[in-house]
Amino acid sequence: MSRCCIAFAVTFLFFLSCKTTSTVQKIQADSTAIYTKVFIDSIYASALAFETLSAKAKVVVQQGEGTTEFTAYIRMRSDSAIWLSISPALGIEVARILITTDSVRIIDRLNNEYTSRGFDFFTSFTAIPVSFSEIQSMLLGIPVFTQRNSFQLSSTDSSFQLFYSDSSFTNTILLDRSFNLKTQLLKVTGKGSLMIAQEQYDETYNPAFSLWRKVEAVTTQPASFEITFTKVRFNEPLTFPFKVE
């Protein structure tokens, strides 16, 4: 696995009926701000409350004509740490990553290198500025960058759409009627975009957890990531081993 793919492994962390959009009903302008804030609060109220998460994920990275597959073992402690172990098909760890609220630390075992960076690390691969909070939200499968106060809200019998736009940034979020994220498209004018799609919600989790994700980053080095989760567990004792030798 190349250094670029190891970086992409970090970056991918950086996510229902059939009525047509012709039935969209706009919320009245005079109540939009209050109603939208309540709506966004409801999304987070419906999100998973957890202390720890562990999972195994198959990741397929496509950049240009090249495709790379690897397995990511993920551990997360709420609001404090995200740990990943990256292995290709042979099952030998090639990278270990520890993301905390203020740094991204990477052990590159292929090249015997150690790197410690701030969150500016991600700007090399996506025009969307991200923090620990956004990465955690994407892993949990809930929308990101919802702190804006001027979303436009519309709905159909099967979905809700939130839309925000200013001179440099747009954020379009589509959810089903259970507040499950279906797609999110983030665009920074003149710099690039990030698209997140989610399917295969497993309702044995409460709330339902998306087992399949696709992330497409469009920058100077466009790439897509297809992520399939298995063995997802919550609130079990976890350690976060990270030793630089």
N, C-alpha and C positions, 0 to 999 in steps of 0.2 A: 504494500500500500504506500503511495507517495505521500510526501508532506502535504501536498494540496488536499488529498483526500482526508488526511487526519484533520486538517483545518475545517473541511466541509463537515466532518463528523461533529465538530463543535457547533458549526453554523446551523445545522439542521435543528439544533436545540433552540436556536434563537428563536392548537393551534389551534307533511309527508304524504300529503295527498297530492292530487294532480290538478288543482286549480291553476289557471294561467294568470300571468301578471296583469291581464286586463281587468282583474277584479280588485286591483290595488285601491285602498282607501287611505287618503292622506289624513293625518291627524290635524285638527284645526290649528292654525298658526298661533293663536293666543294661548293655547295650552301646551304647545309642543315642549317648551323647556322643562316645565314641571313634570309632565308625563314621561318624557324621555329619561330624565334623571331617575324617576321611580322605576322605569323599565330596566335601565342599566343596573340599578341596585338589585333588582330581582334576578338578573343574570348571575350576579355574584352570590346572592343568597342561595341560588340553586346549585352553585358549584360545590365541588367536593371539599369537605373539611377534613384535613389529615395532618398527621405528625410526620410520618415517613411513607415513602413510596419506593418500591423496587420493581424492576421489569426487565425483560429481555426483548430486544427489538431487532428485526432484520431490516437493514437499511440498504437501499439501492440508490447509488449516486450516478447521475448522468450529466456529463459535461461535454458539450460538443458531440463528437461521435464516440466518445469513450464512456464505458459503464464499469462501475466498481461496486461490489457487494461486500458487506461486512456485517458482523453481529455486534451490537452494543448492549452491554450490561449496565443498567442505570440504577442509581440509588439517589434518593433525594430526601433531605430533611427540610420541612416547611420553613421558608423564608431565611434559610441560612446556607445550605450547601447542596450542590449537585455533583455527583461523582459518576464517571463513565469509564468502562474498560472496553477497548475496541479490539476486535479480533477478526481476521479474514477467515476464509473457508477452512483453513487448516487448524483453526482453533488456538493459535499461539497469539498471546497479547502483543499488539504492536504499539499501542498507545494507552496512556491512562491520563484522565483529565479530571481536575477538581475546580469547580466554579463556586466561588463564594460571592458575598455581596459586593466585594471590591476588587476581585482579581480573577483571572483565568490562568490556571497553571497546567502545563502540559508536559508529560514525560513521553518523549518520542523514542521508543525502544529500537526502532529500525535504524535510526541515525545516531542513537546514543546522545540525545540532546534534551535539555530541560529549558522550558520557556515559562516566564511569568509575565503577564501583561494585564493592563487594565481593560475595560470594556471597549476601548478604542480598537481592540483586536478585531471586533466584528465588522468595523467599517471597511476593512479590506475586502470583505466578501458581500456585503449588502449595504445599500444606501440607507437602510432603516436603522436609526440608532436604537440599541437595545440595552437593557439593564438586567440585573438578576430577576427582577419581578416579571419582565416580559418572557424570559426564558422559562421560568417556572410556570407561568400561565400557559405557554404554548405546550409544555409537557402535559399539563392537566387538560388541555383541549378547550380552554376558554378564551374569548376574544382579548386582544391586547390594544393598548392605546385608546382606552375608552374614557380617559379622564377629561376629554374635551366636553364642553358644555353645550355645544350647538349642533348636535346630531339632528338630522331629519329622520323621522320614524315613519315607516309605511308598513302595511301588512296585507296578507292574503289569507285565505282559509288554511293555508298550509305553512306559511312562513312569515317571519318578520325581517325587515331590512332597516339597518341603521346606516346613515350616510353623513360623512363630514367632509368639508372641503374648504381650503383656504388657498392663498396664492401659491403655496409651495407643497401642499400635502393633501392627499385624499385618503379616506378610510371607509371602505364599504364592507359591511358585515351582514351576512345572511344566516339566520337561525331558523330551526323548525319551531313548531308551536310548544315544544317542551324546553325551549331555550338551549337546545343543543346546537353548537356551531356547525354550519354546513360549509361555508366558505368565508374567507376574509381576504380582501385585496388592499394592500397598502402601497401608495405611490408617492415618491418624492420627485417633484418636477425637475426634469433634466438630469436626474441621477439614477433612477431605477425603481424597481418595485419588488414586492414580496407577496406571493399568493399562497394561502393555506387552504387546503380542502380536507374534510374529515368525513369518514363513513364508518360503517360497521360498529354502531354503538352497542355495547354489551350491557344489557339491562340487569344482569346479575349484580352489577355494581350499583351503588346508590350514592349519587346519581349515576346515570349511564356513562360509560367510558368509551371513547372512540379507539378502536383497535387498529384502524388504518388511517394514515395521514399522507398527504402529498404536499410538499413545500417547493415552490418554484421561486428562485431568486434571479432577478434580471438586473445585471450590472455589467461592468466591462468583461466579467467572466461568468456568463449565465450558467446556472446549474439547477437541477431538480433533484429532490430527495423523496423517495417513496419509503414509508416507514410502517412496518407491521409489528404491533406489540403482541407479546405472549407473556404468560407467567407474571401478570401484574398483581402485586400484593400491596396492601396498605397497613400501616401502623404495626409493623413488626420490628423488633430490635435490629438495628443496622450499625455497621462500622463503615468508615470511609478511609481505608488504608491508602496512604500516599507517601511513599518514601523515595527520595531522590538519592540514588547511589553514586 
